[in-house]
Amino acid sequence: MYNAIVIGGRCAGAAVGTHLARRGLRVLVVDRSRFPSDVLSTHFIWPHGASYLNRLGVLEKVRAVTPAHTEVTVVNDGIALRGSVPEELLRNQFRLLHDDDSGITAEYFSVRRHVLDKLLVDNAIEAGVEFREGYTVKELLQDEDGTVIGIKGRDGTVERAQVVIGADGRNSFVARALGLEKFDERPRCTFAYWSYFSGIPDADAQIHRRGRLGMAMASTNHGQTMVLTWGPSEWAADFRADVEGNFHRALGLISGEAADTVARARREERFYGTLDQAAFLRRLHGPGWVLVGDAESFKDQCTALGITHALRDAELAAEAVGRWLGGETDRDTAMAGYAAKRRSQTAAAYYDYVCTLAEMKPLRHDELQLFAILRGNQAEIDRFIATHVDVAPVSEFFDPSNVFLLNDTAKESSRDHGAFTDFEATYREHQRNPFSRVAAEATR
Ligand SMILES: Cc1cc2nc3c(=O)[nH]c(=O)nc-3n(C[C@H](O)[C@H](O)[C@H](O)COP(=O)(O)OP(=O)(O)OC[C@H]3O[C@@H](n4cnc5c(N)ncnc54)[C@H](O)[C@@H]3O)c2cc1C
């Protein structure tokens, strides 16, 4: 009999297992994958994600093999802002969520999943977790009241625990077995295609938006750079008709400079891609079970936060389950605490922010004016970046008084920027699908 069984052993599962084992609990983590292995995911980890890795004790090992940076460049329709996530805002967030701001770092990383997930698994084992890889759960055991009391593996083994934690990703087996419905679903999302290139010098990450397209470049492991492009799902089928051609076409449309850099580099792997990043939420917990990570909440990766949020939720869930199983409080009180933090107004506002961004509408005139006025105001640039990556509340930065004040001044300061020349015509042009056969043939 275990205190906790965790299904899924990657960002959410290995992390929640580690935290629980460190509380002296007997924990089994199982995963049908074998490690090291990849999952379909890019792997940008913002400073709060890196801080969670630090708290778990794996950051030094990540840093030993992965470039670290603090400054990032965000370019919207050619308006470039360079900044970093302020340490003070990071500290505020950790104090608010965990009453503890130890292990904070302002660095970010882009660490391949076969590197990161293996480090997390080894770390969990070191913390005392019993880990079974290549183990597929095919049944949840429930008592006569429906309380989950254990698992049955495909190999027929049965294991029992006080709680079963579903850290088994967005197609969660646990959710399906319990018949948990998705809610607040947002079908509009982005498609994303990426690959790995050598010959691009290690540099700060760049994130570009132009019209309805986005691209990012980030140094990763093995001396390579990950280059990613994305756009609205309505254009996905056309993009997929010629992935390589459209990948380079997209880069050219977004940033000529970035396109030239990639054209001179050497592609080291095939293209990876996904057409489906539709967002949803699920219930967080019930009798004998808890969900963490993508199993509980999935959203488009246009802000690259799934791993960071999985690590955050792992720590929050472990705090709640640990207090309950450790006898500090009863189950309902403990789990209500987890739910309150995960379903706060701030969390809901951020979910909405990402889902709206994922529609990839061309940037409005007032949005561009906001970016124009931010130039030269380092404190506000940093606060914008912190807001964009869910370190500061969306409601504060985008508070009407702040935004309208900025925009009044922006009207003057934005006059000289090319983004505002022929704005209406450019906006209309941005709405045309550049990957449709007609558009592609016209540019050939
Ligand atoms: C295209 C794309 C790009 C992304 N880019 C980023 C990014 O740049 N930065 C970022 O932070 N996030 C990114 N994400 C999101 C990130 O990949 C996820 O949020 C993260 O992997 C969630 O971790 P998890 O542990 O919850 O689930 P997963 O990583 O999906 O792990 C779930 C595990 O559960 C196991 N499992 C499932 N069912 C069973 C079963 N029945 N028995 C045993 N084991 C089981 C699986 O084998 C798997 O190993 C991206 C996602 C996508 C799709």
The ligand as a MOL file (V3000), in Angstrom:
LIG
                    3D

  0  0  0     0  0            999 V3000
M  V30 BEGIN CTAB
M  V30 COUNTS 53 58 0 0 0
M  V30 BEGIN ATOM
M  V30 1 C 3.3530 21.8960 -29.7460 0
M  V30 2 C 3.5680 22.0940 -28.2850 0
M  V30 3 C 4.5500 22.9650 -27.8620 0
M  V30 4 C 4.7470 23.1750 -26.5120 0
M  V30 5 N 5.7340 24.0490 -26.1180 0
M  V30 6 C 5.9370 24.3020 -24.8180 0
M  V30 7 C 6.9610 25.2020 -24.3940 0
M  V30 8 O 7.7280 25.7580 -25.1960 0
M  V30 9 N 7.0820 25.4350 -23.0760 0
M  V30 10 C 6.2600 24.8460 -22.1670 0
M  V30 11 O 6.3920 25.1380 -20.9800 0
M  V30 12 N 5.3210 23.9650 -22.5290 0
M  V30 13 C 5.1400 23.6660 -23.8290 0
M  V30 14 N 4.1780 22.7790 -24.2100 0
M  V30 15 C 3.3220 22.1660 -23.1810 0
M  V30 16 C 4.0150 21.0540 -22.4530 0
M  V30 17 O 4.4830 20.1030 -23.3730 0
M  V30 18 C 3.0270 20.4010 -21.5010 0
M  V30 19 O 2.3210 21.3840 -20.7850 0
M  V30 20 C 3.7420 19.4700 -20.5260 0
M  V30 21 O 4.3360 18.4060 -21.2250 0
M  V30 22 C 2.7530 18.9210 -19.5050 0
M  V30 23 O 3.4000 17.9990 -18.6840 0
M  V30 24 P 2.6010 16.8170 -18.0050 0
M  V30 25 O 3.5900 16.1320 -17.1220 0
M  V30 26 O 1.3410 17.3250 -17.4410 0
M  V30 27 O 2.1670 15.8560 -19.2050 0
M  V30 28 P 3.0190 15.0720 -20.2940 0
M  V30 29 O 4.3270 15.7230 -20.5210 0
M  V30 30 O 2.1100 14.8970 -21.4610 0
M  V30 31 O 3.3030 13.6370 -19.6280 0
M  V30 32 C 2.2730 12.7190 -19.4170 0
M  V30 33 C 2.8840 11.3330 -19.2210 0
M  V30 34 O 1.8300 10.4490 -18.8180 0
M  V30 35 C 2.1100 9.1800 -19.3610 0
M  V30 36 N 0.8650 8.4010 -19.4290 0
M  V30 37 C -0.3010 8.7450 -20.0550 0
M  V30 38 N -1.2230 7.7750 -19.8970 0
M  V30 39 C -0.6420 6.7930 -19.1620 0
M  V30 40 C -1.0930 5.5280 -18.6850 0
M  V30 41 N -2.3350 5.0780 -18.9270 0
M  V30 42 N -0.2290 4.7730 -17.9830 0
M  V30 43 C 1.0260 5.2040 -17.7320 0
M  V30 44 N 1.5070 6.3870 -18.1650 0
M  V30 45 C 0.6850 7.1850 -18.8600 0
M  V30 46 C 2.6540 9.4910 -20.7570 0
M  V30 47 O 3.4480 8.4150 -21.2370 0
M  V30 48 C 3.4940 10.7610 -20.4890 0
M  V30 49 O 4.8530 10.4320 -20.2940 0
M  V30 50 C 3.9530 22.5140 -25.5580 0
M  V30 51 C 2.9700 21.6170 -25.9820 0
M  V30 52 C 2.7720 21.4090 -27.3330 0
M  V30 53 C 1.7150 20.4500 -27.7840 0
M  V30 END ATOM
M  V30 BEGIN BOND
M  V30 1 1 1 2
M  V30 2 1 2 3
M  V30 3 2 2 52
M  V30 4 2 3 4
M  V30 5 1 4 5
M  V30 6 1 4 50
M  V30 7 2 5 6
M  V30 8 1 6 7
M  V30 9 1 6 13
M  V30 10 2 7 8
M  V30 11 1 7 9
M  V30 12 1 9 10
M  V30 13 2 10 11
M  V30 14 1 10 12
M  V30 15 2 12 13
M  V30 16 1 13 14
M  V30 17 1 14 15
M  V30 18 1 14 50
M  V30 19 1 15 16
M  V30 20 1 16 17
M  V30 21 1 16 18
M  V30 22 1 18 19
M  V30 23 1 18 20
M  V30 24 1 20 21
M  V30 25 1 20 22
M  V30 26 1 22 23
M  V30 27 1 23 24
M  V30 28 2 24 25
M  V30 29 1 24 26
M  V30 30 1 24 27
M  V30 31 1 27 28
M  V30 32 2 28 29
M  V30 33 1 28 30
M  V30 34 1 28 31
M  V30 35 1 31 32
M  V30 36 1 32 33
M  V30 37 1 33 34
M  V30 38 1 33 48
M  V30 39 1 34 35
M  V30 40 1 35 36
M  V30 41 1 35 46
M  V30 42 1 36 37
M  V30 43 1 36 45
M  V30 44 2 37 38
M  V30 45 1 38 39
M  V30 46 1 39 40
M  V30 47 2 39 45
M  V30 48 1 40 41
M  V30 49 2 40 42
M  V30 50 1 42 43
M  V30 51 2 43 44
M  V30 52 1 44 45
M  V30 53 1 46 47
M  V30 54 1 46 48
M  V30 55 1 48 49
M  V30 56 2 50 51
M  V30 57 1 51 52
M  V30 58 1 52 53
M  V30 END BOND
M  V30 END CTAB
M  END
